[in-house]
Amino acid sequence: MNAIAKLQRRTRPTTLRLAGLALLTALAATWLPSALSAEAAVKIPAPNLDEKPGSSHSATAVFAGGCFWGVQGVFEHVGGVTRVTSGYTGGAASTAQYEKVGTGQTGHAESVEIRYDPTQISYGKLLQIYFSVAHNPTQLNYQGPDHGTQYRSAIFPLTPAQRSIAEAYITQLGAAKSYRAPIVTRIEQYKGFYPAESYHQDFLVENPTHPYIIINDLPKIGNLKAMFPEVFRNDPVLVPKGG
């Protein structure tokens, strides 16, 4: 589903959405997950190379892996993460708007900015969750129903250490043949992060009965809880209102 169609689906009149919501929910609970839902999680090893715990309690990671609704939702449930913001990375500030990014012509990817406490969770652990639960790194310029370069799999390192860890991990996973297809995740130059519009923030948490969320993203939260119980938290960290 392209960005414009997805937005139109999100903004249909409430009465129209609610009329079919019970039916959609019932379908999603039966055959839809197996037919159309998010890619199955893949169990992968932790990275051999990772950052060493330090005294700093603040660091930032930026990942892109398809629609930012689900990626943000996953990392909001990860312990040690202090804030996750949906936004745009890879293009210019002047084109960092949902409608423009949805054309696939801006260079931007829908992405998330993850602020975390390195004394509680490492960059490598975030990458492990990103590669195993948050998205499918073997899909080139799409994720599930969403197609276009704005949905590409990409990592935007903010430091040389992050770049080294990401590069080494992709090599490690490729050598281990962790996936049935080659990893297509790009490591791109970080040019800045631009927060998305307010109605995109915390979308999974605030819209758990939205058909797109039920089908594509809620399974990711279940996978996170099952595969990473040591870092999973039930209460997600949310973007401050107005912030």
Phi, psi and omega in degrees: 000128180283170188297319182294315179298320180295320179293319178298321178296321181291329188257012174299154180306142184304318182298323179291319179296314185292331183302320182255006187294318181298318179294315180298319180296318179297316178297318181297330182281347182249273187265340183297318181305317182285334184271321191230357191284180181305153177303145178297143178293153180240127178282121183227156179287158174292156180293140176291327178253127181212164177288150178272141178302136179235193181269345181290142178253013183217125175210166184226138174234147178231120181233150171235133181201056182092201181305129185288346178303309184286321181295317176299315181301320179298307186287341174292342179261013182259124177297143183093344175275132184256341178191141176229125182240131173281143180186204186229137182219142174115345181236197183272157178300325184292343181247012183275060174231148188305313182296320180289316180299325181296345177284342182078011185250005187264345186087348180283153167240142169297127189216175176229140172258119184250117173262131186217165179259107183297344176281348181248327180211146185260164175299321179297321178294321176299319178296320179299318178293318179301314183282336186257329188240316191288332181194176178256110185282005179257002181262120184273115177059034171194161170217114180057239183278354187259120185239142179135159181296339178291349178251020183290160174271118184207148176242136181242088182296140177261347180220159175302325180296317178298319179298316181297318181295315181296315180298315181296323182290319177298318177297316180299313182292325177294317180295326180279355182052051183290340182234161180283344180229163181295148174286132181247009180301130179263144171255112189246159176292134178281122182245005182122153179241135182237113182303143177284171179302153188301328183288349175272341185288136180057031187298320180297315183295320185275347183228056185291346179258005176293131183307318180299318180293315180301314187283315190259331193244324180300325176301331179294323179294318176298320178295320178300314181297320182286321187267336181228058182298336182289341179240353183288138173230139182291320183269112183288151172276129187249159177287127179302138180299130182079005183239000000 
